Amino acid sequence: MKKVKVYITLRESVLDPQGQAVKDSLHNMEYKNVQDVRIGKFIELELDDTADIDTQIKEMCEKLLANTVIENYRYEIEEGVMQ
Amino acid sequence: MKKVKVYITLRESVLDPQGQAVKDSLHNMEYKNVQDVRIGKFIELELDDTADIDTQIKEMCEKLLANTVIENYRYEIEEGVMQ
């Protein structure tokens, strides 16, 4: 069994209104030292190991998990199951 | 300047309908080896360093970024700015 951690983030050039809203809220809560906030997705997958696991994960990311027009993705493969 | 990576995940005991829907979609795409999917948030913060930065980040997570009734959070502090 493999555990895969996928990080999906907006491309630098893409505006992040959600991040902006969170930044404004943090400023209203007096955390004035916050300069920037970017919101992304963190997806944990548990899957049976296969010979082409890297190819598979790239396909899953590019076909379903990430919108590659506006998002970047990266992933890490670990042994074992989710905690 | 410090860069903080915050990972927000649903508590184990909490049902993850979004994760279930993604799992079903992956199975429909013939990725039958996927056993479980959990969807969380990945938040990147850029903030000016302060003496009590750990306390500050915990407060931000517990007051705004995470719903601690159903979510866990963890974070990593790094030097420098977001790529």
Backbone of each chain as nested JSON, in Angstrom:
{
  "chains": [
    {"id": "A", "residues": [
      {"number": 1, "name": "MET", "atoms": {"N": [0.857, -1.213, 0.0], "CA": [0.0, 0.0, 0.0], "C": [0.882, 1.248, 0.0]}},
      {"number": 2, "name": "LYS", "atoms": {"N": [0.52, 2.194, -0.837], "CA": [1.29, 3.438, -0.881], "C": [0.389, 4.606, -0.462]}},
      {"number": 3, "name": "LYS", "atoms": {"N": [1.007, 5.579, 0.164], "CA": [0.278, 6.804, 0.513], "C": [0.881, 7.92, -0.322]}},
      {"number": 4, "name": "VAL", "atoms": {"N": [0.005, 8.658, -1.002], "CA": [0.468, 9.738, -1.872], "C": [-0.1, 11.057, -1.367]}},
      {"number": 5, "name": "LYS", "atoms": {"N": [0.776, 12.046, -1.221], "CA": [0.336, 13.386, -0.822], "C": [0.431, 14.287, -2.043]}},
      {"number": 6, "name": "VAL", "atoms": {"N": [-0.688, 14.869, -2.436], "CA": [-0.736, 15.732, -3.62], "C": [-1.0, 17.173, -3.177]}},
      {"number": 7, "name": "TYR", "atoms": {"N": [-0.168, 18.085, -3.669], "CA": [-0.322, 19.504, -3.332], "C": [-0.715, 20.245, -4.606]}},
      {"number": 8, "name": "ILE", "atoms": {"N": [-1.859, 20.895, -4.561], "CA": [-2.345, 21.607, -5.737], "C": [-2.421, 23.091, -5.404]}},
      {"number": 9, "name": "THR", "atoms": {"N": [-1.692, 23.889, -6.162], "CA": [-1.641, 25.326, -5.877], "C": [-1.937, 26.127, -7.136]}},
      {"number": 10, "name": "LEU", "atoms": {"N": [-2.462, 27.323, -6.938], "CA": [-2.738, 28.183, -8.088], "C": [-1.418, 28.634, -8.712]}},
      {"number": 11, "name": "ARG", "atoms": {"N": [-1.394, 28.734, -10.018], "CA": [-0.208, 29.276, -10.683], "C": [0.021, 30.708, -10.196]}},
      {"number": 12, "name": "GLU", "atoms": {"N": [1.304, 31.114, -10.183], "CA": [1.667, 32.436, -9.692], "C": [0.86, 33.542, -10.362]}},
      {"number": 13, "name": "SER", "atoms": {"N": [0.643, 33.395, -11.674], "CA": [0.006, 34.464, -12.458], "C": [-1.493, 34.567, -12.194]}},
      {"number": 14, "name": "VAL", "atoms": {"N": [-2.05, 33.591, -11.492], "CA": [-3.502, 33.548, -11.307], "C": [-3.884, 34.258, -10.007]}},
      {"number": 15, "name": "LEU", "atoms": {"N": [-4.861, 35.139, -10.093], "CA": [-5.356, 35.863, -8.915], "C": [-5.967, 34.862, -7.931]}},
      {"number": 16, "name": "ASP", "atoms": {"N": [-5.808, 35.148, -6.633], "CA": [-6.341, 34.228, -5.612], "C": [-7.311, 34.989, -4.706]}},
      {"number": 17, "name": "PRO", "atoms": {"N": [-8.554, 35.178, -5.137], "CA": [-9.509, 35.96, -4.334], "C": [-9.746, 35.364, -2.946]}},
      {"number": 18, "name": "GLN", "atoms": {"N": [-9.704, 34.028, -2.875], "CA": [-9.915, 33.373, -1.577], "C": [-8.75, 33.722, -0.635]}},
      {"number": 19, "name": "GLY", "atoms": {"N": [-7.543, 33.668, -1.189], "CA": [-6.374, 34.02, -0.397], "C": [-6.43, 35.476, 0.034]}},
      {"number": 20, "name": "GLN", "atoms": {"N": [-6.869, 36.328, -0.869], "CA": [-7.004, 37.763, -0.556], "C": [-8.011, 37.983, 0.572]}},
      {"number": 21, "name": "ALA", "atoms": {"N": [-9.119, 37.269, 0.519], "CA": [-10.158, 37.41, 1.551], "C": [-9.617, 36.965, 2.909]}},
      {"number": 22, "name": "VAL", "atoms": {"N": [-8.857, 35.875, 2.915], "CA": [-8.294, 35.378, 4.176], "C": [-7.277, 36.392, 4.711]}},
      {"number": 23, "name": "LYS", "atoms": {"N": [-6.486, 36.958, 3.79], "CA": [-5.492, 37.958, 4.222], "C": [-6.187, 39.168, 4.861]}},
      {"number": 24, "name": "ASP", "atoms": {"N": [-7.251, 39.63, 4.234], "CA": [-7.999, 40.773, 4.783], "C": [-8.547, 40.439, 6.176]}},
      {"number": 25, "name": "SER", "atoms": {"N": [-9.072, 39.222, 6.32], "CA": [-9.613, 38.816, 7.635], "C": [-8.5, 38.775, 8.681]}},
      {"number": 26, "name": "LEU", "atoms": {"N": [-7.348, 38.248, 8.298], "CA": [-6.225, 38.185, 9.254], "C": [-5.785, 39.602, 9.644]}},
      {"number": 27, "name": "HIS", "atoms": {"N": [-5.813, 40.509, 8.701], "CA": [-5.466, 41.909, 9.027], "C": [-6.495, 42.5, 9.981]}},
      {"number": 28, "name": "ASN", "atoms": {"N": [-7.762, 42.202, 9.754], "CA": [-8.813, 42.701, 10.662], "C": [-8.654, 42.113, 12.062]}},
      {"number": 29, "name": "MET", "atoms": {"N": [-8.012, 40.948, 12.134], "CA": [-7.782, 40.314, 13.44], "C": [-6.446, 40.772, 14.021]}},
      {"number": 30, "name": "GLU", "atoms": {"N": [-5.892, 41.875, 13.427], "CA": [-4.662, 42.503, 13.922], "C": [-3.382, 41.728, 13.574]}},
      {"number": 31, "name": "TYR", "atoms": {"N": [-3.457, 40.77, 12.673], "CA": [-2.217, 40.094, 12.231], "C": [-1.688, 40.86, 11.012]}},
      {"number": 32, "name": "LYS", "atoms": {"N": [-1.236, 42.084, 11.289], "CA": [-0.837, 43.002, 10.207], "C": [0.44, 42.541, 9.512]}},
      {"number": 33, "name": "ASN", "atoms": {"N": [1.201, 41.642, 10.137], "CA": [2.478, 41.205, 9.541], "C": [2.287, 40.184, 8.421]}},
      {"number": 34, "name": "VAL", "atoms": {"N": [1.044, 39.774, 8.19], "CA": [0.802, 38.818, 7.095], "C": [0.869, 39.558, 5.762]}},
      {"number": 35, "name": "GLN", "atoms": {"N": [1.765, 39.118, 4.88], "CA": [1.989, 39.824, 3.61], "C": [1.222, 39.181, 2.461]}},
      {"number": 36, "name": "ASP", "atoms": {"N": [1.086, 37.848, 2.505], "CA": [0.406, 37.186, 1.383], "C": [-0.164, 35.848, 1.848]}},
      {"number": 37, "name": "VAL", "atoms": {"N": [-1.276, 35.455, 1.245], "CA": [-1.915, 34.175, 1.567], "C": [-2.309, 33.515, 0.241]}},
      {"number": 38, "name": "ARG", "atoms": {"N": [-1.953, 32.244, 0.086], "CA": [-2.36, 31.49, -1.104], "C": [-3.05, 30.205, -0.625]}},
      {"number": 39, "name": "ILE", "atoms": {"N": [-4.219, 29.951, -1.176], "CA": [-4.998, 28.785, -0.741], "C": [-4.903, 27.702, -1.816]}},
      {"number": 40, "name": "GLY", "atoms": {"N": [-4.605, 26.468, -1.371], "CA": [-4.561, 25.366, -2.337], "C": [-5.233, 24.129, -1.759]}},
      {"number": 41, "name": "LYS", "atoms": {"N": [-5.087, 23.02, -2.475], "CA": [-5.677, 21.754, -2.02], "C": [-4.576, 20.782, -1.624]}},
      {"number": 42, "name": "PHE", "atoms": {"N": [-4.896, 19.999, -0.583], "CA": [-3.978, 18.956, -0.098], "C": [-4.751, 17.645, -0.156]}},
      {"number": 43, "name": "ILE", "atoms": {"N": [-4.379, 16.762, -1.068], "CA": [-5.137, 15.519, -1.274], "C": [-4.263, 14.329, -0.881]}},
      {"number": 44, "name": "GLU", "atoms": {"N": [-4.818, 13.489, 0.001], "CA": [-4.108, 12.279, 0.4], "C": [-4.785, 11.078, -0.262]}},
      {"number": 45, "name": "LEU", "atoms": {"N": [-3.985, 10.283, -0.961], "CA": [-4.49, 9.081, -1.635], "C": [-3.849, 7.857, -1.0]}},
      {"number": 46, "name": "GLU", "atoms": {"N": [-4.616, 6.81, -0.87], "CA": [-4.081, 5.506, -0.445], "C": [-4.346, 4.566, -1.617]}},
      {"number": 47, "name": "LEU", "atoms": {"N": [-3.283, 3.943, -2.155], "CA": [-3.519, 3.054, -3.292], "C": [-2.564, 1.874, -3.286]}},
      {"number": 48, "name": "ASP", "atoms": {"N": [-3.065, 0.775, -3.881], "CA": [-2.206, -0.396, -4.017], "C": [-1.071, -0.046, -4.971]}},
      {"number": 49, "name": "ASP", "atoms": {"N": [0.12, -0.514, -4.631], "CA": [1.3, -0.204, -5.445], "C": [1.183, -0.823, -6.834]}},
      {"number": 50, "name": "THR", "atoms": {"N": [1.656, -0.106, -7.825], "CA": [1.717, -0.673, -9.183], "C": [3.05, -0.248, -9.798]}},
      {"number": 51, "name": "ALA", "atoms": {"N": [3.46, -0.972, -10.845], "CA": [4.777, -0.7, -11.456], "C": [4.833, 0.724, -11.99]}},
      {"number": 52, "name": "ASP", "atoms": {"N": [3.699, 1.203, -12.502], "CA": [3.708, 2.54, -13.139], "C": [3.01, 3.572, -12.265]}},
      {"number": 53, "name": "ILE", "atoms": {"N": [3.274, 3.523, -10.957], "CA": [2.532, 4.401, -10.038], "C": [2.747, 5.889, -10.348]}},
      {"number": 54, "name": "ASP", "atoms": {"N": [3.961, 6.26, -10.753], "CA": [4.215, 7.674, -11.083], "C": [3.356, 8.124, -12.261]}},
      {"number": 55, "name": "THR", "atoms": {"N": [3.329, 7.29, -13.287], "CA": [2.527, 7.629, -14.468], "C": [1.057, 7.771, -14.073]}},
      {"number": 56, "name": "GLN", "atoms": {"N": [0.625, 6.826, -13.247], "CA": [-0.781, 6.822, -12.803], "C": [-1.125, 8.106, -12.065]}},
      {"number": 57, "name": "ILE", "atoms": {"N": [-0.253, 8.496, -11.141], "CA": [-0.566, 9.678, -10.317], "C": [-0.579, 10.933, -11.193]}},
      {"number": 58, "name": "LYS", "atoms": {"N": [0.387, 11.013, -12.111], "CA": [0.392, 12.168, -13.035], "C": [-0.92, 12.217, -13.822]}},
      {"number": 59, "name": "GLU", "atoms": {"N": [-1.363, 11.066, -14.29], "CA": [-2.621, 11.022, -15.048], "C": [-3.798, 11.467, -14.18]}},
      {"number": 60, "name": "MET", "atoms": {"N": [-3.85, 10.948, -12.947], "CA": [-4.954, 11.317, -12.04], "C": [-4.957, 12.825, -11.812]}},
      {"number": 61, "name": "CYS", "atoms": {"N": [-3.768, 13.384, -11.6], "CA": [-3.663, 14.831, -11.364], "C": [-4.113, 15.602, -12.599]}},
      {"number": 62, "name": "GLU", "atoms": {"N": [-3.627, 15.192, -13.752], "CA": [-3.889, 15.986, -14.964], "C": [-5.299, 15.799, -15.503]}},
      {"number": 63, "name": "LYS", "atoms": {"N": [-5.901, 14.626, -15.218], "CA": [-7.26, 14.376, -15.726], "C": [-8.352, 14.822, -14.756]}},
      {"number": 64, "name": "LEU", "atoms": {"N": [-8.025, 14.772, -13.431], "CA": [-9.127, 14.995, -12.476], "C": [-8.779, 15.949, -11.331]}},
      {"number": 65, "name": "LEU", "atoms": {"N": [-7.65, 15.692, -10.658], "CA": [-7.413, 16.373, -9.382], "C": [-7.03, 17.856, -9.554]}},
      {"number": 66, "name": "ALA", "atoms": {"N": [-6.302, 18.156, -10.624], "CA": [-5.861, 19.552, -10.809], "C": [-6.404, 20.111, -12.121]}},
      {"number": 67, "name": "ASN", "atoms": {"N": [-6.675, 21.41, -12.119], "CA": [-7.022, 22.082, -13.374], "C": [-5.721, 22.713, -13.878]}},
      {"number": 68, "name": "THR", "atoms": {"N": [-5.035, 22.028, -14.752], "CA": [-3.665, 22.418, -15.126], "C": [-3.606, 23.738, -15.898]}},
      {"number": 69, "name": "VAL", "atoms": {"N": [-4.768, 24.274, -16.277], "CA": [-4.759, 25.602, -16.926], "C": [-4.391, 26.663, -15.892]}},
      {"number": 70, "name": "ILE", "atoms": {"N": [-4.895, 26.513, -14.662], "CA": [-4.662, 27.543, -13.642], "C": [-3.918, 27.018, -12.419]}},
      {"number": 71, "name": "GLU", "atoms": {"N": [-3.706, 25.696, -12.363], "CA": [-3.089, 25.129, -11.158], "C": [-1.817, 24.342, -11.479]}},
      {"number": 72, "name": "ASN", "atoms": {"N": [-0.905, 24.339, -10.503], "CA": [0.26, 23.456, -10.529], "C": [-0.008, 22.303, -9.562]}},
      {"number": 73, "name": "TYR", "atoms": {"N": [0.65, 21.172, -9.776], "CA": [0.549, 20.084, -8.783], "C": [1.931, 19.493, -8.551]}},
      {"number": 74, "name": "ARG", "atoms": {"N": [2.132, 18.987, -7.353], "CA": [3.311, 18.166, -7.071], "C": [2.877, 17.089, -6.093]}},
      {"number": 75, "name": "TYR", "atoms": {"N": [3.633, 16.017, -5.997], "CA": [3.193, 14.922, -5.117], "C": [4.396, 14.219, -4.494]}},
      {"number": 76, "name": "GLU", "atoms": {"N": [4.107, 13.551, -3.402], "CA": [5.109, 12.75, -2.703], "C": [4.516, 11.363, -2.474]}},
      {"number": 77, "name": "ILE", "atoms": {"N": [5.324, 10.319, -2.707], "CA": [4.858, 8.944, -2.486], "C": [5.525, 8.398, -1.228]}},
      {"number": 78, "name": "GLU", "atoms": {"N": [4.71, 7.846, -0.325], "CA": [5.246, 7.279, 0.913], "C": [4.757, 5.84, 1.068]}},
      {"number": 79, "name": "GLU", "atoms": {"N": [5.485, 5.072, 1.894], "CA": [5.008, 3.728, 2.242], "C": [3.843, 3.87, 3.215]}},
      {"number": 80, "name": "GLY", "atoms": {"N": [3.015, 2.806, 3.31], "CA": [2.069, 2.766, 4.415], "C": [0.751, 3.473, 4.161]}},
      {"number": 81, "name": "VAL", "atoms": {"N": [-0.042, 3.587, 5.272], "CA": [-1.405, 4.095, 5.149], "C": [-1.55, 5.43, 5.852]}},
      {"number": 82, "name": "MET", "atoms": {"N": [-2.656, 6.107, 5.588], "CA": [-2.939, 7.418, 6.163], "C": [-3.097, 7.277, 7.669]}},
      {"number": 83, "name": "GLN", "atoms": {"N": [-2.575, 8.285, 8.399], "CA": [-2.823, 8.357, 9.848], "C": [-4.167, 9.018, 10.14]}}
    ]},
    {"id": "B", "residues": [
      {"number": 1, "name": "MET", "atoms": {"N": [11.475, 37.783, 6.439], "CA": [10.198, 37.235, 5.942], "C": [10.158, 35.73, 6.169]}},
      {"number": 2, "name": "LYS", "atoms": {"N": [9.025, 35.231, 6.618], "CA": [8.896, 33.792, 6.823], "C": [7.784, 33.248, 5.911]}},
      {"number": 3, "name": "LYS", "atoms": {"N": [7.988, 32.029, 5.472], "CA": [6.946, 31.357, 4.69], "C": [6.407, 30.215, 5.546]}},
      {"number": 4, "name": "VAL", "atoms": {"N": [5.093, 30.165, 5.687], "CA": [4.475, 29.131, 6.514], "C": [3.566, 28.274, 5.636]}},
      {"number": 5, "name": "LYS", "atoms": {"N": [3.737, 26.956, 5.751], "CA": [2.854, 26.04, 5.029], "C": [1.906, 25.399, 6.044]}},
      {"number": 6, "name": "VAL", "atoms": {"N": [0.622, 25.579, 5.83], "CA": [-0.379, 25.045, 6.754], "C": [-1.156, 23.937, 6.039]}},
      {"number": 7, "name": "TYR", "atoms": {"N": [-1.279, 22.787, 6.717], "CA": [-2.007, 21.641, 6.161], "C": [-3.235, 21.4, 7.035]}},
      {"number": 8, "name": "ILE", "atoms": {"N": [-4.399, 21.492, 6.415], "CA": [-5.641, 21.319, 7.175], "C": [-6.349, 20.079, 6.64]}},
      {"number": 9, "name": "THR", "atoms": {"N": [-6.578, 19.114, 7.523], "CA": [-7.194, 17.85, 7.103], "C": [-8.376, 17.521, 8.007]}},
      {"number": 10, "name": "LEU", "atoms": {"N": [-9.316, 16.784, 7.447], "CA": [-10.465, 16.383, 8.244], "C": [-10.022, 15.374, 9.299]}},
      {"number": 11, "name": "ARG", "atoms": {"N": [-10.62, 15.445, 10.483], "CA": [-10.332, 14.445, 11.505], "C": [-10.74, 13.068, 10.984]}},
      {"number": 12, "name": "GLU", "atoms": {"N": [-10.033, 12.039, 11.45], "CA": [-10.266, 10.673, 11.002], "C": [-11.742, 10.282, 11.114]}},
      {"number": 13, "name": "SER", "atoms": {"N": [-12.364, 10.704, 12.199], "CA": [-13.737, 10.257, 12.494], "C": [-14.774, 10.955, 11.611]}},
      {"number": 14, "name": "VAL", "atoms": {"N": [-14.347, 11.964, 10.876], "CA": [-15.296, 12.763, 10.09], "C": [-15.401, 12.208, 8.669]}},
      {"number": 15, "name": "LEU", "atoms": {"N": [-16.612, 12.02, 8.198], "CA": [-16.872, 11.535, 6.847], "C": [-16.36, 12.561, 5.835]}},
      {"number": 16, "name": "ASP", "atoms": {"N": [-15.823, 12.06, 4.701], "CA": [-15.285, 12.977, 3.687], "C": [-16.015, 12.749, 2.361]}},
      {"number": 17, "name": "PRO", "atoms": {"N": [-17.203, 13.311, 2.193], "CA": [-17.971, 13.081, 0.965], "C": [-17.231, 13.519, -0.295]}},
      {"number": 18, "name": "GLN", "atoms": {"N": [-16.457, 14.587, -0.157], "CA": [-15.707, 15.063, -1.328], "C": [-14.656, 14.019, -1.719]}},
      {"number": 19, "name": "GLY", "atoms": {"N": [-13.973, 13.499, -0.713], "CA": [-12.982, 12.458, -0.968], "C": [-13.623, 11.221, -1.577]}},
      {"number": 20, "name": "GLN", "atoms": {"N": [-14.807, 10.869, -1.07], "CA": [-15.541, 9.705, -1.592], "C": [-15.896, 9.924, -3.07]}},
      {"number": 21, "name": "ALA", "atoms": {"N": [-16.335, 11.135, -3.393], "CA": [-16.724, 11.434, -4.785], "C": [-15.511, 11.342, -5.708]}},
      {"number": 22, "name": "VAL", "atoms": {"N": [-14.372, 11.832, -5.244], "CA": [-13.154, 11.762, -6.068], "C": [-12.748, 10.301, -6.246]}},
      {"number": 23, "name": "LYS", "atoms": {"N": [-12.853, 9.519, -5.162], "CA": [-12.511, 8.104, -5.254], "C": [-13.392, 7.394, -6.284]}},
      {"number": 24, "name": "ASP", "atoms": {"N": [-14.683, 7.661, -6.227], "CA": [-15.611, 7.034, -7.195], "C": [-15.229, 7.428, -8.625]}},
      {"number": 25, "name": "SER", "atoms": {"N": [-14.882, 8.701, -8.825], "CA": [-14.499, 9.158, -10.165], "C": [-13.231, 8.454, -10.624]}},
      {"number": 26, "name": "LEU", "atoms": {"N": [-12.273, 8.309, -9.73], "CA": [-11.024, 7.632, -10.099], "C": [-11.298, 6.167, -10.458]}},
      {"number": 27, "name": "HIS", "atoms": {"N": [-12.209, 5.541, -9.722], "CA": [-12.569, 4.153, -10.05], "C": [-13.225, 4.091, -11.419]}},
      {"number": 28, "name": "ASN", "atoms": {"N": [-14.084, 5.056, -11.723], "CA": [-14.728, 5.098, -13.053], "C": [-13.702, 5.321, -14.151]}},
      {"number": 29, "name": "MET", "atoms": {"N": [-12.568, 5.929, -13.8], "CA": [-11.507, 6.157, -14.79], "C": [-10.541, 4.966, -14.804]}},
      {"number": 30, "name": "GLU", "atoms": {"N": [-10.985, 3.845, -14.194], "CA": [-10.235, 2.581, -14.185], "C": [-9.031, 2.591, -13.225]}},
      {"number": 31, "name": "TYR", "atoms": {"N": [-8.94, 3.523, -12.335], "CA": [-7.876, 3.47, -11.303], "C": [-8.426, 2.719, -10.094]}},
      {"number": 32, "name": "LYS", "atoms": {"N": [-8.611, 1.399, -10.321], "CA": [-9.294, 0.59, -9.299], "C": [-8.427, 0.364, -8.063]}},
      {"number": 33, "name": "ASN", "atoms": {"N": [-7.129, 0.631, -8.188], "CA": [-6.231, 0.374, -7.046], "C": [-6.291, 1.471, -5.986]}},
      {"number": 34, "name": "VAL", "atoms": {"N": [-7.051, 2.527, -6.242], "CA": [-7.185, 3.601, -5.246], "C": [-8.102, 3.12, -4.125]}},
      {"number": 35, "name": "GLN", "atoms": {"N": [-7.581, 3.116, -2.895], "CA": [-8.347, 2.579, -1.764], "C": [-9.044, 3.696, -0.973]}},
      {"number": 36, "name": "ASP", "atoms": {"N": [-8.406, 4.865, -0.881], "CA": [-9.01, 5.936, -0.087], "C": [-8.504, 7.288, -0.57]}},
      {"number": 37, "name": "VAL", "atoms": {"N": [-9.359, 8.294, -0.445], "CA": [-8.998, 9.658, -0.839], "C": [-9.483, 10.602, 0.263]}},
      {"number": 38, "name": "ARG", "atoms": {"N": [-8.61, 11.492, 0.725], "CA": [-8.997, 12.502, 1.718], "C": [-8.603, 13.86, 1.153]}},
      {"number": 39, "name": "ILE", "atoms": {"N": [-9.54, 14.777, 1.186], "CA": [-9.307, 16.104, 0.621], "C": [-9.109, 17.107, 1.766]}},
      {"number": 40, "name": "GLY", "atoms": {"N": [-8.024, 17.917, 1.667], "CA": [-7.803, 18.938, 2.694], "C": [-7.374, 20.241, 2.046]}},
      {"number": 41, "name": "LYS", "atoms": {"N": [-6.988, 21.188, 2.908], "CA": [-6.537, 22.504, 2.409], "C": [-5.047, 22.666, 2.65]}},
      {"number": 42, "name": "PHE", "atoms": {"N": [-4.423, 23.345, 1.702], "CA": [-2.985, 23.637, 1.802], "C": [-2.863, 25.155, 1.696]}},
      {"number": 43, "name": "ILE", "atoms": {"N": [-2.489, 25.815, 2.781], "CA": [-2.459, 27.282, 2.807], "C": [-1.018, 27.75, 2.987]}},
      {"number": 44, "name": "GLU", "atoms": {"N": [-0.592, 28.627, 2.084], "CA": [0.748, 29.202, 2.19], "C": [0.614, 30.647, 2.657]}},
      {"number": 45, "name": "LEU", "atoms": {"N": [1.34, 30.97, 3.722], "CA": [1.334, 32.327, 4.274], "C": [2.738, 32.909, 4.154]}},
      {"number": 46, "name": "GLU", "atoms": {"N": [2.78, 34.176, 3.853], "CA": [4.053, 34.913, 3.874], "C": [3.874, 36.006, 4.931]}},
      {"number": 47, "name": "LEU", "atoms": {"N": [4.746, 36.016, 5.94], "CA": [4.564, 37.038, 6.979], "C": [5.9, 37.491, 7.546]}},
      {"number": 48, "name": "ASP", "atoms": {"N": [5.881, 38.749, 8.0], "CA": [7.081, 39.283, 8.657], "C": [7.302, 38.503, 9.947]}},
      {"number": 49, "name": "ASP", "atoms": {"N": [8.569, 38.198, 10.218], "CA": [8.9, 37.416, 11.403], "C": [8.567, 38.184, 12.679]}},
      {"number": 50, "name": "THR", "atoms": {"N": [8.093, 37.462, 13.685], "CA": [7.875, 38.081, 15.001], "C": [8.354, 37.091, 16.064]}},
      {"number": 51, "name": "ALA", "atoms": {"N": [8.592, 37.61, 17.268], "CA": [9.149, 36.763, 18.334], "C": [8.192, 35.612, 18.646]}},
      {"number": 52, "name": "ASP", "atoms": {"N": [6.895, 35.897, 18.545], "CA": [5.912, 34.865, 18.951], "C": [5.217, 34.262, 17.734]}},
      {"number": 53, "name": "ILE", "atoms": {"N": [5.99, 33.989, 16.686], "CA": [5.384, 33.553, 15.425], "C": [4.608, 32.241, 15.57]}},
      {"number": 54, "name": "ASP", "atoms": {"N": [5.121, 31.33, 16.414], "CA": [4.403, 30.062, 16.619], "C": [3.028, 30.31, 17.254]}},
      {"number": 55, "name": "THR", "atoms": {"N": [3.013, 31.135, 18.268], "CA": [1.74, 31.446, 18.936], "C": [0.779, 32.083, 17.945]}},
      {"number": 56, "name": "GLN", "atoms": {"N": [1.327, 32.983, 17.144], "CA": [0.494, 33.696, 16.16], "C": [-0.14, 32.72, 15.171]}},
      {"number": 57, "name": "ILE", "atoms": {"N": [0.677, 31.808, 14.667], "CA": [0.168, 30.877, 13.639], "C": [-0.895, 29.955, 14.24]}},
      {"number": 58, "name": "LYS", "atoms": {"N": [-0.628, 29.491, 15.461], "CA": [-1.645, 28.649, 16.132], "C": [-2.959, 29.422, 16.273]}},
      {"number": 59, "name": "GLU", "atoms": {"N": [-2.861, 30.681, 16.655], "CA": [-4.076, 31.492, 16.815], "C": [-4.803, 31.635, 15.485]}},
      {"number": 60, "name": "MET", "atoms": {"N": [-4.026, 31.941, 14.411], "CA": [-4.634, 32.104, 13.088], "C": [-5.355, 30.823, 12.68]}},
      {"number": 61, "name": "CYS", "atoms": {"N": [-4.703, 29.683, 12.927], "CA": [-5.307, 28.399, 12.548], "C": [-6.582, 28.169, 13.361]}},
      {"number": 62, "name": "GLU", "atoms": {"N": [-6.483, 28.394, 14.665], "CA": [-7.62, 28.04, 15.522], "C": [-8.773, 29.039, 15.426]}},
      {"number": 63, "name": "LYS", "atoms": {"N": [-8.466, 30.28, 15.078], "CA": [-9.534, 31.289, 14.991], "C": [-10.146, 31.383, 13.6]}},
      {"number": 64, "name": "LEU", "atoms": {"N": [-9.325, 31.084, 12.559], "CA": [-9.833, 31.359, 11.205], "C": [-9.61, 30.229, 10.202]}},
      {"number": 65, "name": "LEU", "atoms": {"N": [-8.375, 29.756, 10.109], "CA": [-8.028, 28.879, 8.977], "C": [-8.619, 27.47, 9.11]}},
      {"number": 66, "name": "ALA", "atoms": {"N": [-8.718, 26.968, 10.322], "CA": [-9.229, 25.598, 10.488], "C": [-10.487, 25.605, 11.355]}},
      {"number": 67, "name": "ASN", "atoms": {"N": [-11.364, 24.669, 11.087], "CA": [-12.519, 24.463, 11.973], "C": [-12.137, 23.306, 12.882]}},
      {"number": 68, "name": "THR", "atoms": {"N": [-11.653, 23.623, 14.057], "CA": [-11.019, 22.601, 14.898], "C": [-12.016, 21.578, 15.448]}},
      {"number": 69, "name": "VAL", "atoms": {"N": [-13.311, 21.816, 15.241], "CA": [-14.292, 20.8, 15.647], "C": [-14.163, 19.575, 14.73]}},
      {"number": 70, "name": "ILE", "atoms": {"N": [-13.92, 19.81, 13.444], "CA": [-13.869, 18.693, 12.49], "C": [-12.53, 18.564, 11.766]}},
      {"number": 71, "name": "GLU", "atoms": {"N": [-11.647, 19.538, 11.992], "CA": [-10.388, 19.525, 11.252], "C": [-9.176, 19.522, 12.184]}},
      {"number": 72, "name": "ASN", "atoms": {"N": [-8.083, 18.915, 11.695], "CA": [-6.767, 19.02, 12.334], "C": [-5.928, 19.988, 11.508]}},
      {"number": 73, "name": "TYR", "atoms": {"N": [-4.934, 20.589, 12.131], "CA": [-4.007, 21.416, 11.346], "C": [-2.583, 21.128, 11.801]}},
      {"number": 74, "name": "ARG", "atoms": {"N": [-1.658, 21.298, 10.888], "CA": [-0.232, 21.289, 11.25], "C": [0.464, 22.286, 10.325]}},
      {"number": 75, "name": "TYR", "atoms": {"N": [1.623, 22.762, 10.699], "CA": [2.262, 23.784, 9.868], "C": [3.784, 23.645, 9.914]}},
      {"number": 76, "name": "GLU", "atoms": {"N": [4.397, 24.212, 8.912], "CA": [5.865, 24.232, 8.827], "C": [6.283, 25.681, 8.542]}},
      {"number": 77, "name": "ILE", "atoms": {"N": [7.32, 26.13, 9.251], "CA": [7.808, 27.494, 9.036], "C": [9.129, 27.425, 8.272]}},
      {"number": 78, "name": "GLU", "atoms": {"N": [9.225, 28.199, 7.193], "CA": [10.449, 28.217, 6.393], "C": [10.933, 29.665, 6.234]}},
      {"number": 79, "name": "GLU", "atoms": {"N": [12.23, 29.785, 5.894], "CA": [12.761, 31.123, 5.565], "C": [12.257, 31.514, 4.183]}},
      {"number": 80, "name": "GLY", "atoms": {"N": [12.249, 32.812, 3.903], "CA": [12.069, 33.229, 2.518], "C": [10.629, 33.373, 2.087]}},
      {"number": 81, "name": "VAL", "atoms": {"N": [10.466, 33.566, 0.737], "CA": [9.143, 33.902, 0.198], "C": [8.619, 32.76, -0.671]}},
      {"number": 82, "name": "MET", "atoms": {"N": [7.333, 32.844, -1.004], "CA": [6.671, 31.814, -1.802], "C": [7.265, 31.804, -3.203]}},
      {"number": 83, "name": "GLN", "atoms": {"N": [7.422, 30.58, -3.755], "CA": [7.799, 30.478, -5.187], "C": [6.578, 30.614, -6.065]}}
    ]}
  ]
}
